[in-house]
Amino acid sequence: MLEYKTVGEFLANIRKKFGGENEESVKVAELKRLEQGSRMMKEFLQEFRRVAKESGYERKPLIEEFKREISATICWRLMESE
């Protein structure tokens, strides 16, 4: 039998017992969930920069996340350009 009615209640209890969330870890998780999807690149870049700034990622790891999150078509075009 579950003690919690919602996921939010469960997470609140975990935070209460084990302390607050580490802001950097939260931003890394948020960064990994980002996707460009059907958004324009400019809109996606604004969100990516906002989240990346607080993630602690730099240089190559940040570039790899960016490549993973942009649309496949744009990624291929960037890789094929000089």
N, CA, C and O atoms as CSV, one atom per row, in Angstrom:
chain,resi,resn,atom,element,x,y,z
A,1,MET,N,N,0.829,-1.174,0.000
A,1,MET,CA,C,0.000,0.000,0.000
A,1,MET,C,C,0.881,1.248,0.000
A,1,MET,O,O,1.852,1.315,0.754
A,2,LEU,N,N,0.558,2.232,-0.832
A,2,LEU,CA,C,1.330,3.463,-0.932
A,2,LEU,C,C,0.947,4.436,0.174
A,2,LEU,O,O,-0.227,4.580,0.515
A,3,GLU,N,N,1.952,5.098,0.726
A,3,GLU,CA,C,1.714,6.090,1.770
A,3,GLU,C,C,1.402,7.466,1.201
A,3,GLU,O,O,0.874,8.320,1.914
A,4,TYR,N,N,1.714,7.697,-0.057
A,4,TYR,CA,C,1.599,9.026,-0.649
A,4,TYR,C,C,0.548,9.020,-1.753
A,4,TYR,O,O,0.450,8.076,-2.537
A,5,LYS,N,N,-0.220,10.074,-1.794
A,5,LYS,CA,C,-1.265,10.185,-2.809
A,5,LYS,C,C,-0.729,10.713,-4.127
A,5,LYS,O,O,-1.267,10.404,-5.190
A,6,THR,N,N,0.350,11.525,-4.059
A,6,THR,CA,C,0.928,12.109,-5.274
A,6,THR,C,C,2.436,11.978,-5.249
A,6,THR,O,O,3.045,11.758,-4.202
A,7,VAL,N,N,3.020,12.117,-6.416
A,7,VAL,CA,C,4.481,12.122,-6.528
A,7,VAL,C,C,5.042,13.334,-5.776
A,7,VAL,O,O,6.088,13.247,-5.133
A,8,GLY,N,N,4.334,14.463,-5.864
A,8,GLY,CA,C,4.766,15.674,-5.167
A,8,GLY,C,C,4.900,15.457,-3.671
A,8,GLY,O,O,5.857,15.930,-3.058
A,9,GLU,N,N,3.943,14.740,-3.073
A,9,GLU,CA,C,4.015,14.436,-1.636
A,9,GLU,C,C,5.241,13.574,-1.346
A,9,GLU,O,O,5.964,13.811,-0.379
A,10,PHE,N,N,5.465,12.574,-2.191
A,10,PHE,CA,C,6.617,11.693,-2.024
A,10,PHE,C,C,7.926,12.480,-2.088
A,10,PHE,O,O,8.793,12.318,-1.229
A,11,LEU,N,N,8.069,13.337,-3.111
A,11,LEU,CA,C,9.296,14.123,-3.274
A,11,LEU,C,C,9.484,15.106,-2.123
A,11,LEU,O,O,10.605,15.308,-1.658
A,12,ALA,N,N,8.404,15.714,-1.666
A,12,ALA,CA,C,8.489,16.636,-0.533
A,12,ALA,C,C,8.991,15.908,0.709
A,12,ALA,O,O,9.791,16.454,1.468
A,13,ASN,N,N,8.532,14.695,0.915
A,13,ASN,CA,C,8.978,13.916,2.065
A,13,ASN,C,C,10.462,13.549,1.938
A,13,ASN,O,O,11.203,13.607,2.919
A,14,ILE,N,N,10.883,13.179,0.748
A,14,ILE,CA,C,12.302,12.855,0.518
A,14,ILE,C,C,13.169,14.076,0.819
A,14,ILE,O,O,14.185,13.963,1.506
A,15,ARG,N,N,12.771,15.246,0.307
A,15,ARG,CA,C,13.537,16.476,0.555
A,15,ARG,C,C,13.601,16.786,2.050
A,15,ARG,O,O,14.639,17.201,2.564
A,16,LYS,N,N,12.491,16.583,2.730
A,16,LYS,CA,C,12.423,16.860,4.156
A,16,LYS,C,C,13.386,15.954,4.924
A,16,LYS,O,O,14.080,16.410,5.833
A,17,LYS,N,N,13.427,14.672,4.558
A,17,LYS,CA,C,14.272,13.710,5.266
A,17,LYS,C,C,15.751,13.801,4.896
A,17,LYS,O,O,16.617,13.595,5.746
A,18,PHE,N,N,16.042,14.109,3.629
A,18,PHE,CA,C,17.422,14.067,3.165
A,18,PHE,C,C,18.006,15.431,2.824
A,18,PHE,O,O,19.129,15.502,2.325
A,19,GLY,N,N,17.293,16.491,3.072
A,19,GLY,CA,C,17.813,17.830,2.808
A,19,GLY,C,C,17.366,18.353,1.459
A,19,GLY,O,O,16.775,17.635,0.652
A,20,GLY,N,N,17.662,19.616,1.236
A,20,GLY,CA,C,17.265,20.288,0.003
A,20,GLY,C,C,18.024,19.765,-1.191
A,20,GLY,O,O,19.043,19.087,-1.065
A,21,GLU,N,N,17.503,20.096,-2.346
A,21,GLU,CA,C,18.146,19.682,-3.584
A,21,GLU,C,C,19.342,20.574,-3.881
A,21,GLU,O,O,19.311,21.774,-3.609
A,22,ASN,N,N,20.370,20.003,-4.425
A,22,ASN,CA,C,21.528,20.747,-4.864
A,22,ASN,C,C,21.158,21.452,-6.168
A,22,ASN,O,O,20.805,20.797,-7.149
A,23,GLU,N,N,21.236,22.770,-6.182
A,23,GLU,CA,C,20.809,23.563,-7.347
A,23,GLU,C,C,21.534,23.130,-8.623
A,23,GLU,O,O,20.922,23.049,-9.688
A,24,GLU,N,N,22.819,22.854,-8.517
A,24,GLU,CA,C,23.584,22.437,-9.699
A,24,GLU,C,C,23.053,21.107,-10.242
A,24,GLU,O,O,22.915,20.952,-11.455
A,25,SER,N,N,22.762,20.170,-9.380
A,25,SER,CA,C,22.219,18.877,-9.809
A,25,SER,C,C,20.860,19.033,-10.465
A,25,SER,O,O,20.549,18.352,-11.442
A,26,VAL,N,N,20.059,19.926,-9.927
A,26,VAL,CA,C,18.741,20.182,-10.505
A,26,VAL,C,C,18.898,20.746,-11.912
A,26,VAL,O,O,18.180,20.337,-12.824
A,27,LYS,N,N,19.832,21.685,-12.099
A,27,LYS,CA,C,20.038,22.290,-13.415
A,27,LYS,C,C,20.611,21.284,-14.402
A,27,LYS,O,O,20.270,21.327,-15.584
A,28,VAL,N,N,21.479,20.372,-13.945
A,28,VAL,CA,C,22.006,19.334,-14.836
A,28,VAL,C,C,20.864,18.442,-15.310
A,28,VAL,O,O,20.780,18.116,-16.494
A,29,ALA,N,N,19.987,18.046,-14.395
A,29,ALA,CA,C,18.839,17.220,-14.775
A,29,ALA,C,C,17.930,17.970,-15.743
A,29,ALA,O,O,17.428,17.390,-16.706
A,30,GLU,N,N,17.719,19.259,-15.486
A,30,GLU,CA,C,16.885,20.069,-16.383
A,30,GLU,C,C,17.537,20.183,-17.752
A,30,GLU,O,O,16.856,20.124,-18.776
A,31,LEU,N,N,18.861,20.346,-17.770
A,31,LEU,CA,C,19.599,20.444,-19.030
A,31,LEU,C,C,19.451,19.154,-19.835
A,31,LEU,O,O,19.286,19.197,-21.054
A,32,LYS,N,N,19.508,18.030,-19.170
A,32,LYS,CA,C,19.394,16.745,-19.856
A,32,LYS,C,C,17.990,16.484,-20.387
A,32,LYS,O,O,17.822,15.684,-21.308
A,33,ARG,N,N,16.984,17.140,-19.827
A,33,ARG,CA,C,15.606,16.978,-20.309
A,33,ARG,C,C,15.261,17.925,-21.453
A,33,ARG,O,O,14.244,17.742,-22.122
A,34,LEU,N,N,16.086,18.922,-21.681
A,34,LEU,CA,C,15.792,19.903,-22.731
A,34,LEU,C,C,15.800,19.257,-24.115
A,34,LEU,O,O,16.574,18.337,-24.382
A,35,GLU,N,N,14.946,19.743,-24.968
A,35,GLU,CA,C,14.930,19.360,-26.381
A,35,GLU,C,C,14.496,20.570,-27.180
A,35,GLU,O,O,13.664,21.357,-26.726
A,36,GLN,N,N,15.052,20.719,-28.357
A,36,GLN,CA,C,14.624,21.819,-29.208
A,36,GLN,C,C,13.203,21.584,-29.691
A,36,GLN,O,O,12.382,22.501,-29.709
A,37,GLY,N,N,12.924,20.361,-30.079
A,37,GLY,CA,C,11.585,20.045,-30.574
A,37,GLY,C,C,11.242,20.908,-31.774
A,37,GLY,O,O,12.049,21.041,-32.694
A,38,SER,N,N,10.062,21.491,-31.774
A,38,SER,CA,C,9.627,22.310,-32.902
A,38,SER,C,C,9.898,23.799,-32.678
A,38,SER,O,O,9.480,24.638,-33.476
A,39,ARG,N,N,10.597,24.120,-31.591
A,39,ARG,CA,C,10.893,25.532,-31.307
A,39,ARG,C,C,11.943,26.080,-32.264
A,39,ARG,O,O,12.781,25.346,-32.786
A,40,MET,N,N,11.876,27.375,-32.475
A,40,MET,CA,C,12.899,28.055,-33.259
A,40,MET,C,C,14.209,27.999,-32.476
A,40,MET,O,O,14.195,27.961,-31.245
A,41,MET,N,N,15.333,27.995,-33.180
A,41,MET,CA,C,16.640,27.892,-32.533
A,41,MET,C,C,16.850,29.033,-31.532
A,41,MET,O,O,17.397,28.810,-30.452
A,42,LYS,N,N,16.426,30.238,-31.877
A,42,LYS,CA,C,16.622,31.390,-30.991
A,42,LYS,C,C,15.935,31.155,-29.642
A,42,LYS,O,O,16.511,31.430,-28.589
A,43,GLU,N,N,14.729,30.657,-29.683
A,43,GLU,CA,C,13.973,30.382,-28.456
A,43,GLU,C,C,14.647,29.278,-27.635
A,43,GLU,O,O,14.776,29.384,-26.415
A,44,PHE,N,N,15.077,28.207,-28.336
A,44,PHE,CA,C,15.759,27.110,-27.657
A,44,PHE,C,C,17.062,27.581,-27.022
A,44,PHE,O,O,17.368,27.210,-25.889
A,45,LEU,N,N,17.830,28.395,-27.741
A,45,LEU,CA,C,19.108,28.896,-27.222
A,45,LEU,C,C,18.932,29.700,-25.941
A,45,LEU,O,O,19.745,29.585,-25.023
A,46,GLN,N,N,17.896,30.500,-25.870
A,46,GLN,CA,C,17.652,31.279,-24.656
A,46,GLN,C,C,17.469,30.363,-23.455
A,46,GLN,O,O,18.059,30.592,-22.399
A,47,GLU,N,N,16.661,29.336,-23.613
A,47,GLU,CA,C,16.435,28.413,-22.503
A,47,GLU,C,C,17.694,27.613,-22.197
A,47,GLU,O,O,18.034,27.412,-21.031
A,48,PHE,N,N,18.384,27.156,-23.233
A,48,PHE,CA,C,19.609,26.371,-23.037
A,48,PHE,C,C,20.640,27.180,-22.258
A,48,PHE,O,O,21.232,26.674,-21.304
A,49,ARG,N,N,20.856,28.423,-22.653
A,49,ARG,CA,C,21.834,29.280,-21.967
A,49,ARG,C,C,21.451,29.502,-20.514
A,49,ARG,O,O,22.304,29.462,-19.628
A,50,ARG,N,N,20.167,29.737,-20.270
A,50,ARG,CA,C,19.699,29.982,-18.907
A,50,ARG,C,C,19.992,28.778,-18.009
A,50,ARG,O,O,20.504,28.933,-16.901
A,51,VAL,N,N,19.669,27.602,-18.489
A,51,VAL,CA,C,19.864,26.391,-17.694
A,51,VAL,C,C,21.353,26.030,-17.611
A,51,VAL,O,O,21.838,25.647,-16.546
A,52,ALA,N,N,22.070,26.151,-18.719
A,52,ALA,CA,C,23.486,25.769,-18.760
A,52,ALA,C,C,24.329,26.610,-17.810
A,52,ALA,O,O,25.282,26.111,-17.212
A,53,LYS,N,N,23.979,27.882,-17.671
A,53,LYS,CA,C,24.758,28.786,-16.824
A,53,LYS,C,C,24.855,28.269,-15.387
A,53,LYS,O,O,25.880,28.448,-14.729
A,54,GLU,N,N,23.801,27.635,-14.907
A,54,GLU,CA,C,23.774,27.176,-13.523
A,54,GLU,C,C,24.051,25.682,-13.371
A,54,GLU,O,O,24.006,25.153,-12.261
A,55,SER,N,N,24.338,25.002,-14.482
A,55,SER,CA,C,24.539,23.554,-14.433
A,55,SER,C,C,25.949,23.161,-14.015
A,55,SER,O,O,26.170,22.039,-13.559
A,56,GLY,N,N,26.903,24.072,-14.167
A,56,GLY,CA,C,28.292,23.728,-13.876
A,56,GLY,C,C,28.991,23.087,-15.063
A,56,GLY,O,O,30.199,22.858,-15.007
A,57,TYR,N,N,28.268,22.791,-16.131
A,57,TYR,CA,C,28.878,22.206,-17.317
A,57,TYR,C,C,29.667,23.278,-18.055
A,57,TYR,O,O,29.256,24.436,-18.124
A,58,GLU,N,N,30.796,22.876,-18.601
A,58,GLU,CA,C,31.623,23.772,-19.403
A,58,GLU,C,C,32.193,23.010,-20.589
A,58,GLU,O,O,32.256,21.781,-20.583
A,59,ARG,N,N,32.593,23.732,-21.573
A,59,ARG,CA,C,33.288,23.258,-22.763
A,59,ARG,C,C,32.679,21.997,-23.371
A,59,ARG,O,O,31.506,21.990,-23.743
A,60,LYS,N,N,33.476,20.932,-23.473
A,60,LYS,CA,C,33.053,19.736,-24.220
A,60,LYS,C,C,31.763,19.110,-23.676
A,60,LYS,O,O,30.878,18.798,-24.473
A,61,PRO,N,N,31.611,18.913,-22.362
A,61,PRO,CA,C,30.335,18.342,-21.901
A,61,PRO,C,C,29.132,19.210,-22.279
A,61,PRO,O,O,28.067,18.689,-22.612
A,62,LEU,N,N,29.304,20.513,-22.227
A,62,LEU,CA,C,28.217,21.420,-22.572
A,62,LEU,C,C,27.918,21.349,-24.072
A,62,LEU,O,O,26.756,21.374,-24.477
A,63,ILE,N,N,28.953,21.263,-24.881
A,63,ILE,CA,C,28.780,21.134,-26.339
A,63,ILE,C,C,28.072,19.827,-26.675
A,63,ILE,O,O,27.192,19.800,-27.535
A,64,GLU,N,N,28.450,18.751,-26.005
A,64,GLU,CA,C,27.806,17.454,-26.254
A,64,GLU,C,C,26.328,17.496,-25.893
A,64,GLU,O,O,25.502,16.944,-26.621
A,65,GLU,N,N,25.979,18.137,-24.786
A,65,GLU,CA,C,24.573,18.287,-24.414
A,65,GLU,C,C,23.824,19.089,-25.469
A,65,GLU,O,O,22.708,18.737,-25.853
A,66,PHE,N,N,24.445,20.168,-25.933
A,66,PHE,CA,C,23.810,21.000,-26.947
A,66,PHE,C,C,23.532,20.202,-28.208
A,66,PHE,O,O,22.431,20.272,-28.754
A,67,LYS,N,N,24.510,19.446,-28.676
A,67,LYS,CA,C,24.340,18.647,-29.899
A,67,LYS,C,C,23.250,17.598,-29.727
A,67,LYS,O,O,22.518,17.293,-30.669
A,68,ARG,N,N,23.145,17.051,-28.532
A,68,ARG,CA,C,22.136,16.025,-28.263
A,68,ARG,C,C,20.726,16.603,-28.292
A,68,ARG,O,O,19.771,15.916,-28.654
A,69,GLU,N,N,20.605,17.871,-27.909
A,69,GLU,CA,C,19.292,18.473,-27.713
A,69,GLU,C,C,18.727,19.213,-28.916
A,69,GLU,O,O,17.516,19.424,-28.995
A,70,ILE,N,N,19.585,19.613,-29.858
A,70,ILE,CA,C,19.061,20.323,-31.028
A,70,ILE,C,C,18.477,19.319,-32.012
A,70,ILE,O,O,18.729,18.118,-31.919
A,71,SER,N,N,17.699,19.826,-32.948
A,71,SER,CA,C,17.070,18.922,-33.918
A,71,SER,C,C,18.152,18.210,-34.727
A,71,SER,O,O,19.215,18.770,-34.995
A,72,ALA,N,N,17.867,16.977,-35.108
A,72,ALA,CA,C,18.827,16.162,-35.858
A,72,ALA,C,C,19.214,16.817,-37.171
A,72,ALA,O,O,20.372,16.741,-37.582
A,73,THR,N,N,18.271,17.453,-37.828
A,73,THR,CA,C,18.541,18.110,-39.111
A,73,THR,C,C,19.566,19.220,-38.937
A,73,THR,O,O,20.524,19.310,-39.705
A,74,ILE,N,N,19.370,20.059,-37.939
A,74,ILE,CA,C,20.312,21.157,-37.694
A,74,ILE,C,C,21.669,20.603,-37.287
A,74,ILE,O,O,22.701,21.104,-37.731
A,75,CYS,N,N,21.677,19.581,-36.452
A,75,CYS,CA,C,22.941,18.983,-36.020
A,75,CYS,C,C,23.742,18.470,-37.222
A,75,CYS,O,O,24.943,18.723,-37.314
A,76,TRP,N,N,23.089,17.753,-38.139
A,76,TRP,CA,C,23.776,17.244,-39.320
A,76,TRP,C,C,24.302,18.389,-40.193
A,76,TRP,O,O,25.417,18.318,-40.708
A,77,ARG,N,N,23.510,19.422,-40.351
A,77,ARG,CA,C,23.955,20.554,-41.160
A,77,ARG,C,C,25.173,21.221,-40.550
A,77,ARG,O,O,26.083,21.628,-41.272
A,78,LEU,N,N,25.200,21.339,-39.227
A,78,LEU,CA,C,26.360,21.942,-38.555
A,78,LEU,C,C,27.597,21.071,-38.707
A,78,LEU,O,O,28.694,21.583,-38.933
A,79,MET,N,N,27.427,19.758,-38.585
A,79,MET,CA,C,28.574,18.856,-38.704
A,79,MET,C,C,29.131,18.807,-40.126
A,79,MET,O,O,30.327,18.592,-40.319
A,80,GLU,N,N,28.269,19.006,-41.112
A,80,GLU,CA,C,28.707,18.957,-42.509
A,80,GLU,C,C,29.275,20.274,-43.010
A,80,GLU,O,O,29.916,20.315,-44.060
A,81,SER,N,N,29.044,21.360,-42.260
A,81,SER,CA,C,29.548,22.663,-42.707
A,81,SER,C,C,31.039,22.780,-42.391
A,81,SER,O,O,31.576,22.046,-41.561
A,82,GLU,N,N,31.678,23.700,-43.060
A,82,GLU,CA,C,33.123,23.901,-42.840
A,82,GLU,C,C,33.378,24.776,-41.644
A,82,GLU,O,O,34.532,25.048,-41.314
